[in-house]
């Protein structure tokens, strides 16, 4: 077999392999964002900042993307905690109307929310994973707007493994509690505990207290 024939056969083989690869499952390019909002105690005073994050996120998302916002209070592993949810239409004009309706729902949520006695972060994460897994976006992000102090109502079990493979978790606006000022190790310990829990469950973890850095997250 001469050199030219070998080259020709190699090219045919390469083209065939590329053709087979192109027939595989298409890769989803859309993204899903699920935002958990702490409504416990005085943290409700931070809802104005949460609303800014929501509006910014809405502006960055595109047709085909999914967005949901849920509160975390007594028992957050429930559909009723979702305050607004949407998968944006492929038509830009419809997407714009969907974003306006979403903002109106959040306006009512912020206006009507009363301080809760508990903070069920784990329950919220379970609900977020269930929701986004059903939507099957190409990229999955969970935003946690909280001081990360989890307080569970007596009788609730949250010693449950999380399945966070392929998830990016971002803690936002992690304010310091009064006790943190007395003993900073409590604050640092809380961050470390959540990082370990998320990473051991297969997810990625980061803390963003400067909300102007959101652009790097929602790219």
C-alpha positions in Angstrom: 0.0 0.0 0.0 1.5 3.3 -1.0 1.8 6.4 1.1 -1.0 8.3 -0.6 -3.4 5.4 -0.2 -2.6 5.1 3.5 -3.2 8.9 4.0 -6.5 8.6 2.1 -7.7 5.7 4.2 -6.7 7.6 7.4 -8.7 10.6 6.4 -11.7 8.4 5.7 -11.4 6.9 9.1 -11.1 10.3 10.8 -14.1 11.7 8.9 -16.2 8.6 9.9 -15.2 9.0 13.6 -16.2 12.7 13.5 -19.5 11.8 11.9 -20.3 9.3 14.5 -19.4 11.7 17.3 -21.6 14.4 15.8 -24.6 12.0 16.0 -24.3 11.7 19.8 -26.6 13.4 22.3 -26.5 17.2 21.9 -24.9 19.1 24.8 -27.3 21.5 26.6 -26.0 25.1 26.6 -28.7 26.6 28.8 -28.3 27.2 32.5 -30.5 26.8 35.5 -30.3 29.1 38.6 -32.1 28.4 41.9 -31.8 31.0 44.6 -32.5 30.3 48.3 -33.3 33.3 50.4 -33.0 33.3 54.2 -36.1 35.0 55.8 -35.2 34.3 59.4 -35.0 37.0 62.1 -33.4 40.3 61.3 -32.0 38.8 58.0 -35.2 40.0 56.4 -33.6 43.4 56.5 -31.3 42.1 53.7 -34.2 41.4 51.3 -33.5 44.6 49.4 -30.1 43.3 48.5 -31.6 39.9 47.6 -33.9 41.7 45.2 -30.9 43.4 43.5 -29.3 40.0 43.0 -32.6 38.7 41.5 -32.9 41.6 39.1 -29.3 41.3 38.1 -29.7 37.5 37.5 -32.9 38.1 35.4 -30.9 40.6 33.2 -28.1 38.0 32.6 -30.3 35.0 31.8 -31.2 34.1 28.2 -34.1 32.4 26.4 -34.0 28.7 27.3 -32.6 29.4 30.8 -34.5 28.5 34.0 -34.7 30.6 37.2 -36.4 30.0 40.5 -36.4 31.8 43.8 -37.4 30.1 47.1 -37.5 31.1 50.7 -35.9 28.9 53.4 -37.8 28.9 56.7 -39.5 26.1 58.8 -39.5 23.3 56.3 -38.1 24.2 52.9 -38.2 20.9 51.1 -41.5 21.9 49.5 -42.8 23.4 46.3 -44.8 26.0 48.3 -41.5 27.6 49.2 -40.8 28.6 45.6 -41.8 32.2 45.3 -41.3 32.5 41.5 -40.1 30.2 38.8 -39.7 30.4 35.0 -38.1 28.8 32.0 -37.6 31.5 29.4 -39.2 31.2 26.0 -37.1 31.2 22.9 -38.9 34.3 21.7 -37.2 37.4 23.2 -40.5 39.4 23.3 -42.0 36.6 25.4 -38.9 36.4 27.6 -39.1 40.1 28.4 -42.7 39.6 29.6 -41.7 36.6 31.7 -39.0 38.6 33.4 -41.5 41.4 34.2 -43.9 38.9 35.7 -41.1 37.4 37.7 -40.1 40.7 39.1 -43.7 41.4 40.1 -43.9 38.1 42.0 -40.6 39.0 43.8 -41.9 42.5 44.7 -44.9 40.9 46.4 -42.7 38.4 48.2 -40.4 41.1 49.5 -43.3 43.3 50.6 -45.3 40.5 52.3 -42.5 38.5 54.0 -42.4 38.3 57.8 -39.4 37.2 59.8 -39.3 33.4 60.2 -38.2 31.5 63.3 -36.1 28.9 61.4 -33.6 28.5 58.6 -33.9 25.2 56.7 -30.9 25.5 54.3 -30.6 21.7 53.8 -34.3 21.4 53.0 -33.9 24.2 50.5 -31.0 22.5 48.9 -32.9 19.3 48.5 -35.8 21.1 46.8 -33.3 23.0 44.6 -31.7 19.8 43.4 -35.0 18.1 42.7 -36.2 21.2 40.7 -33.1 21.6 38.6 -32.7 17.9 38.0 -36.2 17.9 36.5 -35.3 20.8 34.2 -32.0 19.3 33.1 -30.1 22.5 32.2 -26.6 22.3 30.9 -25.2 24.3 33.9 -26.7 24.2 37.4 -26.1 27.0 40.0 -27.6 27.3 43.4 -27.3 30.8 45.1 -27.7 30.8 48.9 -28.5 34.3 50.2 -28.1 33.7 53.9 -25.9 34.1 57.0 -25.6 30.2 56.8 -26.8 29.7 60.4 -29.1 26.7 60.0 -31.8 26.4 62.6 -34.2 23.4 62.2 -37.6 23.0 63.8 -37.7 20.3 66.4 -38.8 17.0 64.8 -37.4 17.7 61.4 -34.6 15.4 60.1 -32.0 17.0 57.9 -29.2 14.5 58.4 -29.7 13.5 54.7 -26.9 13.1 52.1 -27.0 15.6 49.3 -26.2 14.8 45.6 -24.5 17.8 44.2 -22.5 16.4 41.3 -22.3 19.1 38.6 -23.6 21.8 40.8 -22.0 25.2 41.6 -23.1 26.5 45.0 -22.5 30.2 45.8 -23.1 31.7 49.2 -24.0 35.4 49.0 -24.1 38.1 51.6 -22.9 35.9 54.4 -23.4 38.5 57.2 -21.7 38.1 60.6 -24.0 37.4 63.5 -23.6 39.3 66.8 -21.9 36.2 68.3 -19.5 36.1 65.4 -18.1 39.4 66.5 -17.4 38.0 70.0 -15.9 34.8 68.6 -14.9 35.0 64.9 -14.2 31.3 64.9 -18.0 30.7 64.8 -18.2 32.5 61.5 -15.2 30.8 60.0 -16.4 27.4 61.3 -19.8 27.9 59.7 -18.2 28.6 56.3 -15.9 25.6 56.7 -18.7 23.3 57.6 -20.8 24.2 54.6 -17.8 24.0 52.2 -17.0 20.5 53.4 -20.7 19.4 53.2 -21.0 20.7 49.6 -17.7 19.4 48.3 -18.1 16.0 49.9 -21.5 15.8 48.1 -19.7 16.5 44.8 -20.5 20.2 44.3 -18.3 23.2 44.0 -18.4 25.9 46.7 -17.5 29.6 47.0 -18.5 32.6 49.1 -19.2 36.0 47.4 -19.9 38.9 49.8 -19.1 41.5 47.2 -22.3 41.4 45.1 -20.5 43.2 42.2 -18.6 39.9 41.6 -21.8 38.2 40.4 -20.9 38.9 36.8 -18.2 36.2 37.0 -20.7 33.7 38.3 -23.5 34.3 35.8 -21.4 34.4 32.7 
